[in-house]
Structure formats: C-alpha cells, structure tokens
Amino acid sequence: MKLEAITDRTVMYMRSSQFGSLPGGSEWMSLDLSFGEELDMSLPANVDAKGELALLEAATGKVQRLGKEDVRGVPTTHYRGTVSVSENAERLRDAGAEGLASAIEKKGKPLQVEAWIDAGGRVRRMRLVQSQPGEGGEGSTTIDMRMDFIDFGNVPEIDVPEPGEVFDATALAKEGLGISNDE
C-alpha cells in the first residue's frame, strides 16, 4: 500500500488510493494524535535518518552487509539486522514513549531493520518490518514501512491540505479505542 502523510504538530494528514471514497468526497483523512496522550502510546518525536540509523546500530547479533544497490540513482550499501524486543522497548523508553515500550514488551516481536547508506554515510533508505500477534492469539499483523530520505540540507515548504479536502477521523479512532469523545 502506498500512503502519503503530512504531519503538522499533533495532526497527521494521510491519503491513499486504498482508502476508497472518504465522506464528503474528501481527498485526505486527518487524525489528531494528541488523543494518544490519554493512552500513553505516544510515538517518539523527531523521526529522522540519524534516529532511524540508530535502530540498525541497536541490532543484536550480526548485521548483514547485503551488497551494493542504487537508491534513486545514488550508489549505496545495503545492510540488514534485527532489533530484539527488549532493545526496541529500551530505545522507546529513552525517547519518552513509555506506554508504547510497555506494549512492545507484552506483545512485540523482533524488529527487522534495513538501511541503504551512501558513500557520505547518509541514510538514503530505511525499511522496518515488524509483526504483531492478533487479538486472542489469532492471526497477525505485519507492518512493512519504507522511508526514502532525499534533498539533504533543503528545508521544504509543505502545505497542509485545505479543510474542505479533509475528513477528520479522530472521533472514529477514539471510538474504536473505547475513548469517550467528551474527554
């Protein structure tokens, strides 16, 4: 699935052809992630290439060098490693995400990490793959996320979608998690 996401403070705007038709003909869906504070499931702030590379450095056992590959026309070296559940939880705690760290310890599985690093030591691509068991031990969910890092040194000007283009899914997310919209 391809997903485009823009964040503005605590609000994440997302669009994907996989969403189908959104209410009101909206092109984007928004989610105000500040409701996660009630669950203490907040994510660490300031996700960047250096922070993501720290995941590979946290890999337990042997980090594999998979060879040379081009990423968007730039020669890189491709690496792969595994981050244990305990190491992943410790990193999340260090970043201030206590609730998420606890959840990872209870139900988490090791995190597979891949990095493509250029000759200048810059991360050009990261891939994170993690599976979580389903409720009641049935089935599982796998998150396979790839991030490409481009335009180093540039500060892009990114506009959030206009209100008329956005369906706010925050109330639905809260309802699905059993959080009262009055809170």
C-alpha positions as CSV (number, residue, x, y, z in Angstrom):
1,M,0.0,0.0,0.0
2,K,1.3,3.5,-0.8
3,L,0.4,6.2,1.7
4,E,1.2,9.9,1.6
5,A,1.4,11.5,5.0
6,I,2.0,15.1,6.3
7,T,2.2,16.0,9.9
8,D,1.5,19.4,11.5
9,R,2.1,19.4,15.2
10,T,-0.2,16.6,16.5
11,V,-2.3,16.2,13.3
12,M,-1.4,13.7,10.7
13,Y,-3.0,14.0,7.2
14,M,-3.0,10.9,5.0
15,R,-4.1,10.0,1.6
16,S,-4.0,6.7,-0.3
17,S,-5.9,5.1,-3.1
18,Q,-6.5,2.2,-0.6
19,F,-8.8,4.4,1.4
20,G,-11.6,4.3,-1.2
21,S,-14.2,7.0,-1.0
22,L,-14.0,9.3,2.0
23,P,-17.0,11.1,3.4
24,G,-17.9,14.4,1.7
25,G,-15.6,13.5,-1.3
26,S,-12.6,14.3,0.8
27,E,-9.1,13.5,-0.6
28,W,-7.3,13.5,2.7
29,M,-8.1,11.9,6.1
30,S,-6.8,13.5,9.3
31,L,-6.1,12.2,12.7
32,D,-5.2,14.3,15.7
33,L,-2.7,12.1,17.5
34,S,-2.9,14.1,20.7
35,F,-5.7,11.8,21.9
36,G,-3.0,9.2,22.2
37,E,-1.7,11.0,25.3
38,E,-4.7,9.5,27.1
39,L,-3.4,6.1,26.3
40,D,0.3,6.9,26.9
41,M,1.0,5.4,23.5
42,S,2.8,8.4,22.1
43,L,5.5,8.0,19.5
44,P,8.9,9.5,19.8
45,A,9.3,12.9,18.2
46,N,11.8,14.0,15.6
47,V,11.9,10.9,13.4
48,D,14.9,11.5,11.1
49,A,17.5,9.5,9.2
50,K,20.0,9.6,12.1
51,G,17.5,8.4,14.6
52,E,16.4,5.6,12.3
53,L,20.0,4.5,11.7
54,A,20.3,4.1,15.5
55,L,17.9,1.2,15.0
56,L,20.4,-0.6,12.9
57,E,23.1,0.1,15.5
58,A,20.9,-1.4,18.1
59,A,20.6,-4.7,16.1
60,T,21.5,-7.7,18.1
61,G,23.7,-10.4,16.6
62,K,25.3,-9.9,13.3
63,V,24.4,-7.0,10.9
64,Q,24.5,-8.4,7.4
65,R,26.0,-6.4,4.5
66,L,23.8,-7.4,1.6
67,G,25.7,-5.6,-1.2
68,K,25.6,-2.6,-3.3
69,E,22.4,-1.1,-4.7
70,D,21.3,2.2,-6.2
71,V,18.6,4.2,-4.3
72,R,17.0,6.9,-6.6
73,G,20.2,6.8,-8.7
74,V,22.6,7.1,-5.8
75,P,25.0,4.2,-5.1
76,T,24.5,2.7,-1.6
77,T,25.5,-0.2,0.6
78,H,22.5,-2.3,1.8
79,Y,22.5,-3.6,5.4
80,R,20.1,-5.7,7.5
81,G,19.8,-6.5,11.2
82,T,17.3,-7.5,13.9
83,V,16.4,-5.4,17.0
84,S,15.3,-7.5,19.9
85,V,12.0,-6.8,21.7
86,S,13.9,-5.7,24.9
87,E,16.3,-3.4,22.9
88,N,13.4,-1.9,21.0
89,A,11.5,-1.2,24.2
90,E,14.6,0.4,25.8
91,R,15.0,2.7,22.8
92,L,11.4,3.8,23.0
93,R,11.7,4.5,26.8
94,D,14.8,6.5,26.1
95,A,12.7,8.6,23.6
96,G,9.9,9.1,26.2
97,A,7.4,6.6,24.8
98,E,6.8,4.6,28.0
99,G,3.3,3.3,27.0
100,L,4.5,2.1,23.6
101,A,7.6,0.5,25.1
102,S,5.4,-1.5,27.6
103,A,3.1,-2.6,24.8
104,I,6.0,-3.8,22.7
105,E,7.4,-5.8,25.7
106,K,4.0,-7.5,26.2
107,K,3.1,-8.5,22.6
108,G,6.0,-7.4,20.4
109,K,8.2,-9.4,18.1
110,P,11.8,-8.6,17.0
111,L,12.0,-5.7,14.5
112,Q,13.7,-6.3,11.2
113,V,15.7,-3.2,10.1
114,E,17.3,-2.5,6.7
115,A,19.4,0.6,5.8
116,W,20.9,1.8,2.5
117,I,23.8,4.1,3.2
118,D,25.6,6.2,0.6
119,A,29.4,6.9,0.4
120,G,29.0,10.0,2.5
121,G,27.5,8.0,5.4
122,R,23.9,9.3,4.8
123,V,21.0,7.0,5.1
124,R,19.2,7.0,1.8
125,R,16.5,4.4,2.6
126,M,15.2,2.6,5.7
127,R,12.9,-0.4,5.9
128,L,11.3,-1.6,9.1
129,V,9.3,-4.8,9.3
130,Q,7.5,-5.9,12.5
131,S,4.8,-8.5,13.1
132,Q,2.4,-8.3,16.0
133,P,0.1,-11.2,17.1
134,G,-3.6,-10.7,16.6
135,E,-6.1,-10.4,19.4
136,G,-6.6,-13.7,21.2
137,G,-3.6,-15.2,19.5
138,E,-5.3,-15.5,16.2
139,G,-3.6,-14.2,13.0
140,S,-1.1,-11.4,13.0
141,T,-0.5,-8.0,11.5
142,T,2.7,-7.1,9.8
143,I,3.9,-3.5,9.3
144,D,6.3,-3.1,6.5
145,M,7.4,0.5,6.2
146,R,9.9,2.0,3.8
147,M,11.2,5.6,4.1
148,D,13.4,7.3,1.4
149,F,15.4,10.3,2.6
150,I,16.1,12.9,-0.1
151,D,17.1,16.5,-0.6
152,F,19.5,16.7,2.3
153,G,20.0,20.2,3.6
154,N,16.9,21.6,2.0
155,V,14.0,22.8,4.1
156,P,10.9,22.1,2.1
157,E,7.8,24.2,2.2
158,I,4.9,21.8,2.8
159,D,1.4,23.0,3.0
160,V,-1.3,21.0,4.9
161,P,-4.4,20.2,3.0
162,E,-7.3,22.7,2.9
163,P,-10.1,22.0,5.4
164,G,-12.5,21.2,2.6
165,E,-10.3,18.4,1.4
166,V,-10.1,16.7,4.7
167,F,-12.2,14.1,6.6
168,D,-11.3,14.2,10.3
169,A,-11.2,10.6,11.5
170,T,-10.1,11.4,15.1
171,A,-13.6,10.7,16.6
172,L,-13.8,7.3,14.9
173,A,-10.3,6.4,16.1
174,K,-11.2,7.3,19.7
175,E,-14.4,5.4,19.4
176,G,-12.6,2.3,18.1
177,L,-10.2,2.5,21.1
178,G,-13.1,3.0,23.6
179,I,-12.2,6.6,24.4
180,S,-15.1,9.0,25.1
181,N,-15.2,11.9,22.7
182,D,-16.2,14.1,25.8
183,E,-12.7,13.7,27.2
